[in-house]
């Protein structure tokens, strides 16, 4: 399907001035010669008009054509040479990431938080058509990046995310509610939250199960991921003698995370190492697909310069004719 449009259509209205210009030139040509009274014209009846006389007005008309072409060029015409109807997969997603100090435990390499950020970045890179946002939470929750299609900005903000910027604790309910508020008014048919944490709810003002009920009301699925090995994990501690490690207990409220996911029609996952976290994100990626139909125009071409070039060629021809074979001696 071909279509044409103009960036500055106002210039096309100037074409109206070309019509009276043509009329003016034609009337001017009729009265170009002064009248001469002559007694008898019989001797001139059979005289033929030469081709130079017949085409003497061509340069004037070429100038009009050049003006028309320049006006069209000024309007900046462009063609869309093709139209593709295709379906793409798109969905609105919020990632709710726990940034509490326990996420610095090194049972994942280099630690839980950096591992989660790396896998999340890969996930974002594979979802080019989605609006994705980022919420971080610890003892409180904060929107690090609202839902956006500009994934470069999102990835940069994800890269800057670190532990220690928020109040200590694990406020799962507050983190989930903040994520819900960021996505609940979306017009997308499919909405999902991916909540990643390594602890149990011990802070915040909102009960996580109540937040899950809110998500269900807005048609939002909440995938929950518990991060951390079963048992104990090495946690880095800064001492006067440098970084030392102590073993901390892994306390993940899997019952709570399972209930949150099931309430919203999603799933709970447990990740105990880097590779399993990658597989979880791949599984979520395969489940969360929403088909939307788009009409995409390809090969958009600006042809204004071509009209300008044509006008230049016409003007050159006009000048050559006017001062050579169609030169007037009056």
Number of C-alpha atoms within 10 A of each C-alpha: 8 10 12 13 13 18 13 13 15 12 16 15 11 13 14 10 10 14 10 10 12 14 11 11 14 15 11 11 12 8 9 10 9 5 7 6 5 6 6 7 7 8 7 8 7 7 8 8 8 9 9 13 11 10 11 18 15 15 21 16 15 19 18 20 17 23 20 21 22 20 22 25 25 20 19 19 20 17 17 17 14 13 14 11 9 11 13 11 14 20 20 25 28 27 26 30 29 30 29 26 19 27 26 21 25 20 20 24 14 12 19 24 27 18 22 22 18 16 19 20 17 14 16 22 13 12 18 14 16 21 23 24 27 25 28 28 32 30 21 21 26 16 18 19 20 16 23 17 16 14 20 12 12 22 21 12 13 21 13 10 18 18 18 11 13 17 17 18 21 26 27 34 25 24 28 32 21 21 32 26 13 18 24 18 10 15 9 16 13 17 25 25 26 24 25 25 29 27 22 19 23 14 18 19 12 16 16 22 18 14 21 24 15 19 26 19 11 16 16 24 25 31 24 25 25 23 29 28 19 14 10 15 19 18 20 18 11 9 9 6 6 8 10 12 14 11 12 14 14 18 17 20 14 18 10 17 29 19 18 29 24 18 18 21 14 20 18 21 20 21 20 16 16 20 12 14 22 18 13 17 19 15 11 17 14 9 10 16 15 16 13 13 10 11 10 12 16 12 10 14 12 17 15 20 15 13 20 21 15 16 24 16 12 20 19 15 14 19 16 14 17 17 11 9 10 20 14 11 4 5
